[in-house]
Amino acid sequence: METLLLPFSPRFIILTICAVATALLLGVGLFDRKVFDLVLIPMLIFGALTLLGIRDLTQKSHAVLRNYPISAHLRFLLEEIRPEMRQYFFESEKDGMPFSRDTRAVVYQRAKMVLDKRPFGTQEDVYREGYEWMHHSVAPKVHTGEKFRITIGGPDCAKPYSASVFNISAMSFGALSPNAVRALNAGAKKGGFAHDTGEGGVSPYHRENGGDLIWEIGSGYFGCRNRDGSFNPEEFARVAAYDQIKMVELKVSQGAKPGHGGVLPAAKVSLEISKIRGVAMDEDCISPASHRAFSTPLEMMGFIAEMRRLSGGKPAGFKLCIGHPWEFLAICKAMLQTGIYPDFIVVDGNEGGTGAAPLEFMDHLGMPMREGVNFVHNALVGINARDRIRIGAAGKIATAFDMARAMAIGADWCNSARGFMFALGCIQSLSCHTDRCPTGVTTQDPTRNRALVVPHKIDRVYNYHHATLHALAELLAAAGFEHPQELRPIHFSQRTSTTDVQSFAKLYPSLRPGELIDGTSDARFREAWAMARADSFAAMG
């Protein structure tokens, strides 16, 4: 009896109604041919729903569909639009991840050069644990409109580069659409700042508008590789000779997935990308987790020296997310032993990442940017190399405050990836890895990337950079400074509880010049320095 009543239970009643309605409409239509045309469309609708319900009952992939035929599709629909519903209707101004609505809004406003001010006071809870602020001065400076540049290139560099303190972080063509790369590079050209190519190679779209480039070389050696995937020095020298390329950067690891390598899904590997990168079509384009060109810190320093030589003396450096502290200190020992120093180091934080990565890697692997920048800064101070090596910071930087905070704890300049994506029109739909980007920023589908109108977005990229540096200049002037290099940890504070406040100087204590060489008692470095060895990334002992 219970089985006979199942079609009328709440779980199956919609399928039953659709089946009965289909039968009744078919019967009415056959009985009276005059009304057949009137009932045809509703009959087809109910008939299709009935077939869908039967399919739901018999399929084996989704238990919820077997128990709730037809009606369970509503669940999948709601799940599909949940991010949009949350973003548009339920988020507060300070909600939303990875970037809050407030942060996204200020980037959009600055990119469009519309009013970016806020009324009625801060929406931050200034008494919550973790709240941070910058100190102002009772003797503020006059805002001079300085563009803030730094020179990158140590004593061994024949062609130093005068860089903006705010640049476009590494994003490859392939991950980004042709129009996105065009707009970013033309915006960089207009604003006089640099555009990091990402590890996907120097594409025609990077070169089309002549903006300054930082050429990033990853473990896949795209754009300078042999057929077997090994490094090709002749091809590297040929490409690095382009005048547009101002610096060459070795990517050791990246924040979103350190130690994992990179993947461009096969769906996004077009014929064009396969030619630029030198890889096969219809296969995932994989950057191995580790490099083949070197395997020890000493060999890594030799490779960086070779990159500098092959590029004709342009600044050569590397990018990494800090993992085992002794591994970076091993690189420092290799610098001391070989006398080879990079011109710059870009520190990526585990909060960074524009592409897809496994959840565990994104959420729980690698050192956050601020701790990483401060660690690298102190390590270089501790080996007396800080004055010859510039430090770049990358990882969730979008506003002038983000920049000032990073530079106070050790960075010389900042890179932003997602900030410039927002300037292009990115709406944080979190579909970068699907090739279905709704704004044309991260897709190779020509019917989608046509939505990104390059001349219009060039101005927005330029405006965002210009307005962010203007905001930085205003912050600095309010604090009594003229250049961000004057910022120090003592100029920032963090609330560590509802009643306790600590200066960044206490949260991020400094090493003395040469302290690692002389022997340090600092617990953050003492054991790791003892474990580090220049001839291996493995820990000693």
C-alpha positions as CSV (number, residue, x, y, z in Angstrom):
1,M,0.0,0.0,0.0
2,E,2.8,2.4,0.9
3,T,4.5,1.8,-2.5
4,L,1.2,2.5,-4.3
5,L,0.9,5.9,-2.5
6,L,4.5,6.9,-3.3
7,P,3.5,8.9,-6.5
8,F,1.4,11.1,-4.3
9,S,4.1,11.7,-1.7
10,P,5.7,15.2,-1.5
11,R,8.9,13.7,-3.0
12,F,7.2,12.5,-6.2
13,I,4.1,14.6,-6.5
14,I,5.5,17.1,-9.1
15,L,6.4,14.2,-11.4
16,T,3.0,12.7,-10.9
17,I,1.3,16.0,-11.7
18,C,3.4,16.5,-14.8
19,A,2.6,12.9,-16.0
20,V,-1.1,13.3,-15.4
21,A,-1.2,16.7,-17.0
22,T,0.6,15.4,-20.1
23,A,-1.9,12.5,-20.4
24,L,-5.0,14.7,-19.9
25,L,-3.8,17.3,-22.4
26,L,-3.0,14.6,-24.9
27,G,-6.4,13.0,-24.4
28,V,-8.2,16.3,-24.8
29,G,-6.2,17.1,-27.9
30,L,-7.0,13.8,-29.5
31,F,-10.6,13.9,-28.4
32,D,-11.3,17.3,-29.9
33,R,-8.9,18.2,-32.8
34,K,-10.1,21.8,-32.7
35,V,-8.3,22.4,-29.4
36,F,-5.3,20.4,-30.2
37,D,-3.3,23.5,-31.3
38,L,-4.2,25.2,-28.0
39,V,-3.0,22.4,-25.8
40,L,0.1,21.5,-27.9
41,I,2.6,23.8,-26.2
42,P,1.5,23.1,-22.6
43,M,1.4,19.4,-23.4
44,L,5.0,19.5,-24.7
45,I,6.1,21.4,-21.6
46,F,4.6,18.9,-19.2
47,G,5.7,16.0,-21.4
48,A,9.3,17.2,-21.3
49,L,9.2,17.6,-17.5
50,T,7.8,14.1,-17.3
51,L,10.7,12.7,-19.3
52,L,13.1,14.7,-17.2
53,G,11.5,13.2,-14.1
54,I,11.8,9.7,-15.4
55,R,15.4,10.3,-16.3
56,D,16.0,11.7,-12.7
57,L,14.5,8.5,-11.3
58,T,16.7,6.2,-13.3
59,Q,20.1,8.1,-13.3
60,K,22.7,7.0,-10.7
61,S,24.9,10.1,-10.3
62,H,22.7,12.2,-8.0
63,A,20.9,10.7,-5.1
64,V,18.8,13.8,-4.5
65,L,17.4,13.6,-8.0
66,R,16.4,10.0,-7.6
67,N,14.5,10.9,-4.4
68,Y,13.1,14.3,-5.7
69,P,12.7,14.1,-9.4
70,I,12.2,17.4,-11.2
71,S,11.9,19.4,-7.9
72,A,15.6,18.8,-7.0
73,H,16.7,20.7,-10.0
74,L,15.6,23.9,-8.1
75,R,18.4,23.1,-5.6
76,F,21.0,22.9,-8.3
77,L,19.7,26.2,-9.8
78,L,19.9,28.0,-6.5
79,E,23.4,26.5,-5.8
80,E,24.5,27.8,-9.2
81,I,23.3,31.4,-8.6
82,R,24.2,31.4,-4.9
83,P,27.4,33.5,-5.3
84,E,25.5,36.1,-7.3
85,M,22.6,36.2,-4.9
86,R,25.0,36.7,-2.0
87,Q,27.1,39.3,-3.8
88,Y,24.2,41.4,-5.0
89,F,21.6,41.1,-2.1
90,F,23.2,39.9,1.1
91,E,26.8,41.1,1.4
92,S,27.6,44.1,3.5
93,E,30.2,46.6,2.3
94,K,32.9,44.9,4.3
95,D,31.8,41.3,3.3
96,G,32.8,39.3,0.3
97,M,35.9,37.2,-0.4
98,P,38.6,37.3,-1.6
99,F,37.8,41.0,-1.9
100,S,35.1,42.9,-0.1
101,R,32.4,44.9,-1.9
102,D,34.0,48.1,-0.5
103,T,37.4,47.3,-2.0
104,R,35.9,46.3,-5.3
105,A,33.9,49.5,-5.3
106,V,36.8,51.8,-4.7
107,V,38.8,50.2,-7.5
108,Y,35.8,50.6,-9.9
109,Q,35.4,54.2,-8.8
110,R,39.0,55.1,-9.3
111,A,39.2,53.3,-12.6
112,K,36.2,55.3,-13.8
113,M,37.5,58.5,-12.2
114,V,34.2,59.0,-10.3
115,L,33.8,60.0,-6.6
116,D,35.5,57.5,-4.4
117,K,34.7,59.1,-1.0
118,R,32.5,57.5,1.7
119,P,29.9,59.3,3.9
120,F,29.1,59.2,7.6
121,G,32.2,57.6,9.0
122,T,34.0,54.3,8.8
123,Q,32.1,51.0,8.6
124,E,35.1,49.2,10.2
125,D,34.8,48.0,13.8
126,V,37.9,49.9,15.0
127,Y,37.8,47.9,18.3
128,R,37.9,44.5,16.8
129,E,41.0,42.3,17.1
130,G,43.2,42.7,14.0
131,Y,42.1,46.2,13.1
132,E,45.1,48.2,11.7
133,W,45.8,51.9,11.2
134,M,48.5,54.2,10.0
135,H,49.7,57.1,12.2
136,H,49.3,60.7,11.0
137,S,51.4,63.7,11.8
138,V,50.5,67.0,13.4
139,A,52.9,68.5,10.9
140,P,51.7,67.0,7.6
141,K,53.5,67.7,4.3
142,V,52.0,69.4,1.3
143,H,50.9,66.8,-1.2
144,T,53.3,67.2,-4.2
145,G,51.8,64.8,-6.7
146,E,55.0,62.7,-6.8
147,K,54.8,59.7,-9.1
148,F,57.0,57.6,-6.7
149,R,59.7,55.6,-8.6
150,I,62.5,53.4,-7.5
151,T,65.6,52.2,-9.3
152,I,66.0,48.5,-9.6
153,G,69.4,47.1,-10.4
154,G,72.4,46.3,-8.2
155,P,76.2,46.7,-8.8
156,D,76.2,43.9,-11.3
157,C,73.3,45.3,-13.4
158,A,74.3,47.2,-16.5
159,K,70.8,48.4,-17.3
160,P,69.0,49.5,-14.1
161,Y,65.2,50.1,-14.4
162,S,63.4,53.1,-12.9
163,A,60.1,51.5,-11.8
164,S,56.9,52.8,-10.5
165,V,56.1,51.6,-6.9
166,F,52.8,50.2,-8.2
167,N,52.8,47.7,-11.1
168,I,50.7,45.0,-12.7
169,S,51.5,41.6,-11.1
170,A,52.2,38.4,-13.1
171,M,49.2,37.2,-15.2
172,S,49.9,35.2,-18.3
173,F,48.3,35.5,-21.7
174,G,46.2,32.3,-21.8
175,A,45.0,32.9,-18.3
176,L,44.0,36.3,-19.5
177,S,42.3,37.1,-22.8
178,P,44.0,38.9,-25.7
179,N,42.0,42.0,-25.1
180,A,42.8,42.0,-21.3
181,V,46.5,41.8,-22.1
182,R,46.2,44.6,-24.7
183,A,44.4,46.9,-22.3
184,L,46.7,46.2,-19.4
185,N,49.9,46.8,-21.4
186,A,48.5,50.0,-23.1
187,G,47.4,51.3,-19.7
188,A,50.9,50.6,-18.3
189,K,52.4,52.4,-21.3
190,K,50.2,55.4,-20.7
191,G,50.9,55.5,-17.0
192,G,54.6,54.7,-17.1
193,F,54.5,51.6,-15.0
194,A,55.4,47.9,-15.6
195,H,53.4,44.9,-16.7
196,D,54.6,41.5,-15.6
197,T,54.0,38.9,-18.3
198,G,53.4,36.0,-16.1
199,E,55.1,32.7,-16.9
200,G,53.1,32.1,-20.2
201,G,55.6,33.9,-22.4
202,V,55.7,37.2,-24.2
203,S,52.7,37.2,-26.5
204,P,52.1,39.6,-29.5
205,Y,49.5,41.2,-27.3
206,H,52.1,42.2,-24.7
207,R,54.2,43.8,-27.4
208,E,51.4,45.5,-29.4
209,N,51.3,48.7,-27.4
210,G,54.8,49.0,-26.2
211,G,54.3,49.1,-22.4
212,D,57.3,48.2,-20.1
213,L,57.4,44.4,-19.5
214,I,58.9,42.3,-16.7
215,W,59.4,38.9,-18.4
216,E,58.6,36.1,-15.9
217,I,60.2,32.7,-16.6
218,G,58.6,29.7,-14.8
219,S,59.5,26.1,-14.6
220,G,57.9,25.4,-17.9
221,Y,60.3,27.9,-19.6
222,F,57.5,29.0,-21.9
223,G,58.8,31.2,-24.7
224,C,62.4,30.0,-24.2
225,R,62.2,26.2,-24.1
226,N,63.4,23.2,-26.0
227,R,61.0,20.5,-27.3
228,D,61.7,18.5,-24.2
229,G,60.7,21.3,-21.9
230,S,64.3,22.3,-20.9
231,F,65.6,25.8,-20.9
232,N,66.9,27.2,-24.2
233,P,69.5,30.0,-23.5
234,E,69.7,31.2,-27.1
235,E,65.9,31.7,-27.4
236,F,65.9,33.4,-24.0
237,A,68.6,35.8,-25.1
238,R,66.7,36.6,-28.3
239,V,63.5,37.5,-26.6
240,A,65.1,39.2,-23.6
241,A,66.9,41.6,-26.0
242,Y,63.5,43.3,-26.8
243,D,63.9,46.9,-25.6
244,Q,60.3,46.6,-24.2
245,I,61.5,44.0,-21.6
246,K,63.0,45.9,-18.7
247,M,63.6,43.1,-16.2
248,V,63.7,39.3,-16.2
249,E,62.2,37.4,-13.3
250,L,62.6,33.7,-12.4
251,K,59.4,32.3,-10.8
252,V,60.3,29.8,-8.1
253,S,56.8,29.6,-6.7
254,Q,53.5,31.5,-6.5
255,G,51.3,32.4,-3.7
256,A,48.1,30.6,-4.7
257,K,49.7,27.2,-5.1
258,P,53.3,27.1,-3.9
259,G,55.1,23.9,-4.7
260,H,52.4,22.8,-7.1
261,G,53.3,24.3,-10.4
262,G,50.8,25.9,-12.7
263,V,48.1,24.5,-15.0
264,L,46.4,26.1,-18.0
265,P,43.4,23.8,-18.7
266,A,43.3,22.2,-22.1
267,A,40.1,24.1,-22.8
268,K,42.0,27.3,-22.8
269,V,45.1,26.1,-24.9
270,S,44.4,27.5,-28.3
271,L,46.5,27.1,-31.4
272,E,47.9,30.6,-30.7
273,I,48.8,29.8,-27.1
274,S,50.4,26.5,-28.1
275,K,52.7,28.4,-30.5
276,I,53.6,31.2,-28.0
277,R,54.4,28.7,-25.2
278,G,55.7,25.9,-27.4
279,V,53.3,23.3,-26.0
280,A,50.8,20.8,-27.5
281,M,47.1,21.6,-28.0
282,D,44.3,19.6,-26.5
283,E,46.4,18.9,-23.4
284,D,46.6,20.7,-20.0
285,C,49.6,23.1,-20.2
286,I,51.6,22.2,-17.1
287,S,54.4,24.1,-15.4
288,P,56.3,21.5,-13.3
289,A,56.4,22.1,-9.6
290,S,60.2,22.4,-9.7
291,H,62.9,23.7,-12.1
292,R,65.1,21.5,-14.3
293,A,67.7,24.3,-14.8
294,F,68.9,24.2,-11.2
295,S,68.5,22.0,-8.1
296,T,70.5,23.7,-5.4
297,P,70.8,27.3,-4.1
298,L,74.3,27.6,-5.6
299,E,73.0,26.5,-9.0
300,M,70.0,28.9,-8.7
301,M,72.3,31.9,-8.1
302,G,74.3,30.8,-11.1
303,F,71.2,30.6,-13.2
304,I,70.1,34.1,-12.2
305,A,73.6,35.4,-13.1
306,E,73.1,33.7,-16.5
307,M,69.7,35.3,-17.0
308,R,71.3,38.7,-16.3
309,R,74.1,38.0,-18.8
310,L,71.9,36.7,-21.5
311,S,69.5,39.6,-21.2
312,G,72.4,42.1,-21.7
313,G,72.7,43.2,-18.1
314,K,69.0,43.9,-17.4
315,P,67.9,43.5,-13.7
316,A,67.4,39.8,-12.9
317,G,65.6,38.5,-9.9
318,F,63.2,35.9,-8.7
319,K,59.7,35.5,-7.3
320,L,58.6,33.1,-4.6
321,C,56.2,32.5,-1.7
322,I,58.1,31.7,1.4
323,G,57.8,28.2,2.7
324,H,60.5,26.5,4.8
325,P,62.4,29.4,6.2
326,W,65.8,27.6,5.9
327,E,65.3,27.3,2.2
328,F,65.3,31.0,1.7
329,L,68.2,31.3,4.1
330,A,70.0,28.7,2.1
331,I,69.6,31.0,-0.9
332,C,71.1,33.8,1.2
333,K,74.1,31.6,2.1
334,A,74.5,30.9,-1.6
335,M,74.6,34.6,-2.3
336,L,77.3,35.0,0.2
337,Q,79.3,32.0,-1.0
338,T,79.1,32.9,-4.8
339,G,79.1,36.7,-4.6
340,I,76.1,36.5,-7.0
341,Y,73.1,38.6,-5.9
342,P,69.7,39.1,-7.6
343,D,68.7,42.6,-8.4
344,F,65.3,42.1,-6.9
345,I,63.0,39.6,-5.1
346,V,59.3,39.6,-5.4
347,V,57.6,38.0,-2.4
348,D,54.2,36.5,-3.2
349,G,51.8,35.7,-0.3
350,N,49.5,32.7,0.0
351,E,46.6,35.1,-0.2
352,G,47.6,35.8,-3.8
353,G,46.3,34.1,-6.9
354,T,44.2,34.9,-10.0
355,G,44.0,31.4,-11.4
356,A,42.6,28.1,-10.0
357,A,44.3,26.0,-7.3
358,P,43.4,23.1,-5.0
359,L,41.5,24.3,-1.9
360,E,44.1,23.0,0.5
361,F,46.9,24.9,-1.3
362,M,45.0,28.2,-1.5
363,D,43.8,28.1,2.1
364,H,46.7,26.4,4.1
365,L,50.0,26.4,2.2
366,G,52.7,29.0,2.1
367,M,53.5,32.1,4.2
368,P,51.1,35.1,4.0
369,M,52.6,38.1,2.1
370,R,53.2,40.4,5.1
371,E,55.2,37.8,7.1
372,G,57.0,36.8,3.9
373,V,58.0,40.3,3.0
374,N,59.3,41.1,6.5
375,F,61.1,37.8,6.7
376,V,62.9,38.4,3.3
377,H,63.6,42.0,4.3
378,N,65.2,41.0,7.6
379,A,67.2,38.1,6.1
380,L,68.7,40.5,3.5
381,V,69.5,43.0,6.3
382,G,71.1,40.1,8.2
383,I,73.5,39.3,5.4
384,N,74.3,42.9,4.6
385,A,72.6,42.7,1.2
386,R,69.5,44.8,1.6
387,D,70.9,47.9,0.1
388,R,71.6,46.1,-3.3
389,I,68.4,44.0,-3.6
390,R,64.9,45.5,-4.1
391,I,61.9,43.8,-2.7
392,G,58.5,43.7,-4.4
393,A,55.3,42.6,-2.6
394,A,52.4,40.8,-4.2
395,G,49.3,39.4,-2.6
396,K,45.9,41.0,-2.3
397,I,47.1,44.5,-2.8
398,A,44.4,46.9,-4.1
399,T,44.5,50.1,-2.2
400,A,47.0,52.8,-1.1
401,F,46.8,51.6,2.5
402,D,47.6,48.0,1.3
403,M,50.7,49.5,-0.4
404,A,51.8,51.7,2.5
405,R,51.5,48.8,5.0
406,A,53.6,46.4,2.8
407,M,56.3,49.0,2.2
408,A,56.5,49.8,6.0
409,I,57.4,46.3,6.7
410,G,60.0,45.8,4.0
411,A,58.7,46.2,0.4
412,D,60.2,48.7,-2.0
413,W,57.3,48.4,-4.5
414,C,54.0,46.6,-4.8
415,N,52.3,44.5,-7.6
416,S,48.6,44.0,-8.0
417,A,46.9,41.4,-10.2
418,R,43.2,41.3,-9.1
419,G,43.2,45.1,-8.5
420,F,44.0,45.6,-12.2
421,M,41.5,42.9,-13.1
422,F,38.8,44.9,-11.3
423,A,39.9,48.0,-13.3
424,L,39.3,46.0,-16.4
425,G,35.8,45.2,-15.3
426,C,36.2,41.9,-13.4
427,I,33.1,41.3,-11.1
428,Q,34.7,38.5,-9.0
429,S,32.4,35.9,-10.5
430,L,35.0,33.2,-9.5
431,S,34.8,31.6,-12.9
432,C,38.4,32.3,-14.1
433,H,39.3,28.7,-14.6
434,T,36.1,27.8,-16.6
435,D,36.7,29.8,-19.8
436,R,33.3,31.4,-19.2
437,C,34.4,34.7,-17.7
438,P,31.3,37.0,-18.0
439,T,33.4,40.1,-18.5
440,G,35.9,38.8,-21.1
441,V,38.9,39.2,-18.8
442,T,40.0,35.5,-18.3
443,T,38.6,33.7,-21.3
444,Q,39.9,32.6,-24.7
445,D,36.4,32.5,-26.1
446,P,36.3,35.2,-28.8
447,T,32.6,35.7,-28.3
448,R,33.2,36.5,-24.7
449,N,36.4,38.5,-24.7
450,R,34.9,40.8,-27.3
451,A,32.9,42.3,-24.4
452,L,36.2,43.9,-23.2
453,V,36.5,47.0,-25.3
454,V,40.3,47.8,-25.3
455,P,40.4,51.6,-25.8
456,H,37.8,52.0,-23.0
457,K,39.7,49.8,-20.6
458,I,43.1,51.4,-21.3
459,D,41.9,54.5,-19.6
460,R,40.5,52.6,-16.7
461,V,43.8,50.8,-16.1
462,Y,45.7,54.1,-16.3
463,N,43.1,55.8,-14.0
464,Y,43.2,53.1,-11.4
465,H,47.0,53.3,-11.2
466,H,47.0,57.1,-11.1
467,A,44.3,57.4,-8.5
468,T,45.9,54.8,-6.2
469,L,49.2,56.6,-6.3
470,H,47.4,59.9,-5.6
471,A,45.7,58.3,-2.6
472,L,49.2,57.0,-1.5
473,A,50.6,60.5,-1.8
474,E,47.8,61.9,0.3
475,L,48.4,59.2,3.0
476,L,52.1,59.9,3.1
477,A,51.6,63.7,3.2
478,A,49.1,63.2,6.2
479,A,51.8,61.2,8.0
480,G,54.5,63.9,7.3
481,F,56.4,62.0,4.5
482,E,57.3,62.6,0.9
483,H,58.1,59.1,-0.3
484,P,56.9,55.6,0.7
485,Q,60.5,54.6,1.4
486,E,60.3,56.7,4.5
487,L,57.7,54.4,6.0
488,R,58.8,52.1,8.9
489,P,57.0,49.6,11.1
490,I,56.7,52.2,13.9
491,H,54.3,54.2,11.7
492,F,51.6,51.4,11.9
493,S,49.6,49.8,14.7
494,Q,47.4,46.8,15.1
495,R,44.8,46.0,17.7
496,T,45.7,42.7,19.2
497,S,42.6,42.6,21.5
498,T,39.8,44.9,22.4
499,T,42.0,46.7,24.9
500,D,45.6,46.0,23.6
501,V,47.4,47.7,20.7
502,Q,50.8,46.9,19.4
503,S,53.1,48.8,17.0
504,F,54.2,47.0,13.9
505,A,57.7,47.6,15.2
506,K,56.9,45.0,18.0
507,L,54.9,42.7,15.7
508,Y,57.6,42.7,13.0
509,P,60.9,43.2,14.9
510,S,64.1,44.0,12.9
511,L,67.4,42.3,12.6
512,R,70.6,44.4,12.8
513,P,72.8,44.7,9.7
514,G,75.0,41.6,9.4
515,E,73.3,39.9,12.3
516,L,72.9,36.5,10.6
517,I,76.6,36.5,9.6
518,D,77.7,37.5,13.1
519,G,75.3,35.0,14.8
520,T,71.8,35.9,15.8
521,S,69.8,35.1,18.9
522,D,66.5,35.9,17.2
523,A,64.3,32.8,17.5
524,R,62.7,33.5,14.1
525,F,66.1,33.0,12.4
526,R,68.5,31.2,14.7
527,E,67.5,27.6,14.1
528,A,66.6,28.1,10.4
529,W,70.0,29.8,9.7
530,A,71.8,26.8,11.3
531,M,69.7,24.4,9.2
532,A,70.4,26.3,5.9
533,R,73.1,25.1,3.5
534,A,74.2,26.7,0.3
535,D,74.7,23.4,-1.6
536,S,71.1,22.0,-1.0
537,F,67.6,23.1,-0.3
538,A,67.4,20.3,2.3
539,A,67.8,21.1,5.9
540,M,71.1,20.4,7.5
541,G,71.2,17.9,10.4
